[in-house]
Amino acid sequence: MREVYNFSAGPAMMPKKVLEKAQQELLNWLDQGTSVMEVSHRGKLFMELAAQSEADLRKLYNVPENYRILFLQGGARGQFAAIPMNLMGQKGKALYLNSGHWSATAAKEARNFTEIDEINILETDPQLKVKRLDFSDIAEQYDYVHYCTNETISGVEIVDIPNVGNTPLVADMSSNILSRGIDISKFGVIYAGAQKNLGPAGITIVIIRDDLIGNARKDTPSIWNYAVQRDADSMINTPPTFAWYLCSLVFKHLLAEGGLKNTEECNLAKAALLYDYLDSSKFYYNTVAKENRSLMNVTFTTGNDELNAKFVSEATACGLQALKGHKVLGGMRASIYNAMPIEGVKALIEFMKEFEQRNA
Ligand SMILES: *Cc1c(COP(=O)(O)O)cnc(C)c1O
């Protein structure tokens, strides 16, 4: 079989070494004679896996002592509801920064639970560009400020951290968690569904500052209550053990490859190759302002729907999979998460050049 590169936005590519390791120990995990998915989550070995995965993630991301890490279910969308249920306090109002599809969807869900103000921070003409990140003048009136660090559909990434004074900042990092180093202490809560950059679908990471736990409204279901989950080590019910195991392998893999410093360098190099090529081409274009171009999701189009469809179908036939843009946007999208090797990006660029020559 020829080499296939999978540019899916999510569930997305996993590191090959991780899949090989999982394959190796699938039938016999740690000499138990069973797989990891068949043993009790309360058993000694799984509890050790859980503790080690947390320790590895702490080390990778430099998570300060006064932050908890929860391993939950329900995906990012579950957190869209859990955030307002857990964080609404005295002020009775939250601020949502809207930079595209996912931040808007989070705001919509939050409205079911609380009063919110929503501010559009995205300029769309002539380019997609984040126009405002300083909210220090108004943040104080809110229980928290929510935003999305990487809009997966449009490929808009917000690298600079919004200024919200002392108000807790909540970030949906589903599609760029662990893609580069960040200062966790600037955040109140970070959350991410695993299926883009961490592992398979089915597990959700929440990194939360201690003092923000314990204020959930009374009718919060226990599985969404951060204090209940903290006290139960994220195991108030059966956790998705196999997904957790795969995440633990991904964390180990990233540490073995040199940690986030290495990850960030690779991601910068991959994205630079692709954006430089897009900038040099008169056939394809990308409409995101330079400072907001996502390292993870690179969107581009020929400007012609028929050509776009032809591109996607011919690329697929060449082993370059899942390049079709999200249905709300059209065009193409190459998701180049941590697991995508630079060879995949080079293969894509080779194909793009060749397609351009034949169709320009
Ligand atoms: C994929 C994605 C979501 C939705 O995640 P689920 O785990 O499917 O709920 C939310 N936010 C962002 C930024 C995403 O990329």
The ligand as a MOL file (V3000), in Angstrom:
LIG
                    3D

  0  0  0     0  0            999 V3000
M  V30 BEGIN CTAB
M  V30 COUNTS 15 15 0 0 0
M  V30 BEGIN ATOM
M  V30 1 C -14.0800 19.8530 17.1050 0
M  V30 2 C -14.2650 21.0610 17.9340 0
M  V30 3 C -15.3160 21.1840 18.8590 0
M  V30 4 C -16.3510 20.1020 19.0240 0
M  V30 5 O -15.7810 19.0450 19.7110 0
M  V30 6 P -16.6360 17.7900 20.2050 0
M  V30 7 O -15.6440 17.0630 21.0440 0
M  V30 8 O -17.1040 17.0680 19.0030 0
M  V30 9 O -17.7740 18.3090 21.0180 0
M  V30 10 C -15.3850 22.3270 19.6200 0
M  V30 11 N -14.4820 23.3120 19.5000 0
M  V30 12 C -13.4650 23.2370 18.6200 0
M  V30 13 C -12.4950 24.3630 18.5360 0
M  V30 14 C -13.3260 22.1180 17.8160 0
M  V30 15 O -12.3150 22.0350 16.9460 0
M  V30 END ATOM
M  V30 BEGIN BOND
M  V30 1 1 1 2
M  V30 2 1 2 3
M  V30 3 2 2 14
M  V30 4 1 3 4
M  V30 5 2 3 10
M  V30 6 1 4 5
M  V30 7 1 5 6
M  V30 8 2 6 7
M  V30 9 1 6 8
M  V30 10 1 6 9
M  V30 11 1 10 11
M  V30 12 2 11 12
M  V30 13 1 12 13
M  V30 14 1 12 14
M  V30 15 1 14 15
M  V30 END BOND
M  V30 END CTAB
M  END
